[in-house]
């Protein structure tokens, strides 16, 4: 699969047509025929009330969940139909979560190397890559600290570094500032915006925070499992 650096800016990355997701034998409906397009290099913020389907959509873009109906394509091919979902997640997608999801018994340096296991890099190359990434997010002096020894903002920086480990085409971020104080939240969004601009990576971010959404280039608002508005954000 091509990565971000090899893709033309106008390339359609994700396309959802009539996308549906139901749970509990149809008693709970998360997505109700959602239509959506996301192109290479965009920074898209997805907003809306709790329960509107934002996180469900993000999980399906990352192949952590499967649609109940409709079409979901990645670069023109059916995403649910990809023969190796794990390879898609490992090579194409970087994940950032509200709860960080760092392994507590691993240092920051070790956490960042985890996505690289099973790849082609040698042990020394993985370590060098992890150091480079942690230095790029301002944690060059905190390499060997465990998550419990880091602040919330520092833990999210480790998570951002980890998301970049395999040079993904797309970063999917689910409420990445939800567990942070306002100052740390601004720093994390500044960092993510810098990564987006520097690497040209497509960034899709779910947030409840209007100030975070306004940093994106495009804001998609959802309600009751559908897109109800899709607009360009004010120029940053």
C-alpha positions in Angstrom: 0.0 0.0 0.0 1.3 3.5 -0.7 2.1 5.9 2.1 1.4 9.6 2.5 4.6 10.7 0.9 3.8 8.9 -2.3 0.2 10.0 -2.7 -1.1 13.0 -4.7 -2.8 15.6 -2.5 -6.2 15.2 -4.2 -6.3 11.4 -3.8 -9.5 10.1 -2.2 -8.5 8.2 0.9 -11.8 7.2 2.5 -15.2 7.0 0.9 -18.3 6.0 2.8 -21.6 5.5 1.0 -24.8 4.6 3.0 -22.6 3.4 5.8 -24.5 1.6 8.6 -23.5 0.1 12.0 -26.0 -1.7 14.3 -25.5 -3.5 17.6 -27.5 -5.9 19.6 -29.4 -7.4 16.7 -30.4 -4.0 15.3 -31.7 -2.6 18.6 -28.9 -0.1 18.8 -28.1 1.9 15.6 -24.8 3.8 15.6 -24.6 4.8 12.0 -27.6 5.4 9.8 -26.6 5.5 6.1 -23.6 7.9 6.5 -22.0 9.4 3.5 -18.5 10.8 3.7 -15.3 11.5 1.7 -11.8 12.3 3.1 -8.9 13.1 0.8 -5.2 12.7 1.2 -3.5 15.4 3.4 -6.7 16.7 5.0 -7.1 17.5 8.7 -10.7 16.7 9.5 -12.4 17.2 12.8 -15.5 15.1 13.5 -17.8 16.7 16.2 -21.2 16.0 17.6 -23.0 14.9 20.8 -22.2 11.8 22.7 -23.7 8.7 21.1 -23.9 10.2 17.6 -21.6 7.6 16.1 -18.3 9.6 16.0 -16.1 7.0 17.6 -17.9 4.1 15.8 -17.0 5.8 12.5 -13.4 6.3 13.5 -13.1 2.6 14.6 -14.4 1.5 11.2 -11.9 3.8 9.4 -9.2 2.0 11.4 -10.6 -1.4 10.8 -11.3 -2.0 14.5 -14.9 -2.5 13.7 -16.9 -3.6 10.6 -20.0 -2.1 8.9 -23.4 -3.7 9.1 -24.2 -2.3 5.7 -23.2 0.2 3.0 -19.9 0.8 1.4 -16.6 1.8 3.0 -13.6 2.2 0.7 -9.9 2.9 1.3 -8.1 4.3 -1.8 -10.9 2.9 -4.0 -10.9 -0.6 -2.5 -13.3 -2.1 0.0 -11.9 -1.6 3.4 -13.9 -4.5 5.0 -12.8 -6.6 2.0 -9.0 -6.1 2.5 -7.4 -9.5 2.8 -5.1 -8.6 5.7 -6.8 -6.2 8.1 -3.9 -6.4 10.6 -1.4 -5.3 7.9 -3.7 -2.4 7.0 -3.7 -1.2 10.6 0.0 -1.7 11.1 1.2 -0.1 7.8 -1.4 2.6 7.0 -3.0 3.8 10.3 -1.6 5.5 13.4 -4.0 5.5 16.4 -4.1 8.1 19.2 -6.6 7.5 22.0 -8.0 9.6 24.9 -6.7 7.0 27.4 -3.2 6.8 25.9 -3.2 3.0 25.9 0.5 2.8 26.9 1.8 -0.5 28.4 2.5 0.5 32.0 5.5 -1.9 32.4 7.2 -0.6 29.3 9.2 2.7 29.1 8.3 5.4 26.7 11.1 4.1 24.4 9.8 0.6 24.5 6.1 1.6 24.0 7.0 3.5 20.8 8.8 0.4 19.4 5.8 -1.9 19.8 4.2 -1.2 16.4 7.5 -1.9 14.7 7.7 -5.5 16.0 7.2 -7.9 13.2 8.4 -5.4 10.7 11.7 -5.3 8.7 13.7 -3.1 11.1 16.4 -4.7 13.2 16.4 -4.2 17.0 18.9 -1.3 16.8 17.0 0.3 13.9 13.7 0.1 16.0 15.5 1.7 18.9 17.0 4.5 16.8 13.6 5.2 15.2 11.9 5.4 18.6 14.5 7.8 19.9 14.1 10.0 16.8 10.3 10.1 17.3 10.4 10.8 21.0 12.9 13.6 20.4 10.6 15.0 17.7 7.8 15.3 20.3 10.0 16.9 22.9 10.7 13.8 25.1 14.4 13.2 24.3 15.1 13.5 28.0 12.3 11.1 29.1 13.1 8.1 27.0 13.4 5.6 29.8 10.6 6.8 32.0 7.5 4.6 32.6 4.0 6.0 31.9 3.4 6.3 35.7 6.4 8.7 35.8 5.0 10.9 33.0 2.4 13.7 33.1 -0.8 13.3 31.0 0.6 15.5 28.3 3.9 13.6 28.2 2.0 10.3 27.9 0.0 11.6 25.0 3.3 12.7 23.4 4.5 9.2 23.7 1.3 8.0 22.1 1.8 10.5 19.2 5.3 9.2 18.7 4.0 5.6 18.7 1.4 6.5 16.1 4.1 7.6 13.8 6.3 4.5 14.2 5.5 2.9 10.9 5.1 6.1 8.9 1.3 5.8 8.4 -0.8 7.4 5.7 -3.5 8.3 8.2 -3.6 9.2 11.9 -7.0 8.5 13.6 -7.3 10.4 16.9 -10.2 9.8 19.3 -10.6 12.6 21.8 -6.7 13.0 22.1 -7.1 16.0 24.6 -10.0 14.6 26.6 -7.8 13.6 29.6 -5.6 16.7 29.6 -5.7 20.1 31.2 -6.3 23.1 28.9 -2.6 24.1 28.6 -1.5 20.5 27.8 -4.4 20.2 25.4 -3.2 23.2 23.4 0.3 21.9 23.3 -0.8 18.5 22.0 -3.0 20.0 19.3 -0.1 22.2 18.3 2.1 19.1 18.1 -0.4 17.1 16.1 -0.9 20.1 13.7 2.9 20.3 13.2 3.1 16.6 12.4 0.2 16.9 10.0 1.8 19.8 8.1 5.4 18.5 8.2 4.6 15.0 7.1 1.5 15.6 5.0 -0.3 12.8 6.9 -4.1 12.7 6.8 -5.5 13.5 10.2 -9.0 12.5 11.3 -9.8 13.7 14.8 -12.9 13.1 16.9 -13.5 15.8 19.6 -16.1 17.4 21.8 -13.9 20.6 22.1 -14.9 23.4 19.7 -11.5 25.0 20.1 -9.8 21.8 19.0 -12.2 21.4 16.0 -11.5 24.9 14.8 -7.8 24.0 14.4 -8.8 21.6 11.6 -9.1 22.5 7.9 -12.6 20.9 7.8 -15.3 20.2 10.4 -17.8 17.4 10.0 -20.7 17.5 12.4 -22.7 14.3 13.1 -26.0 13.7 14.8 -28.0 10.4 15.2 -25.5 8.5 13.1 -25.4 10.8 10.1 -23.4 13.8 8.8 -25.5 16.9 9.2 -22.9 19.5 8.1 -19.6 19.5 6.4 -17.7 22.8 6.2 -14.3 24.3 5.9 -12.9 25.6 9.2 -11.7 29.2 9.6 -8.1 29.6 8.4 -5.6 28.9 11.1 
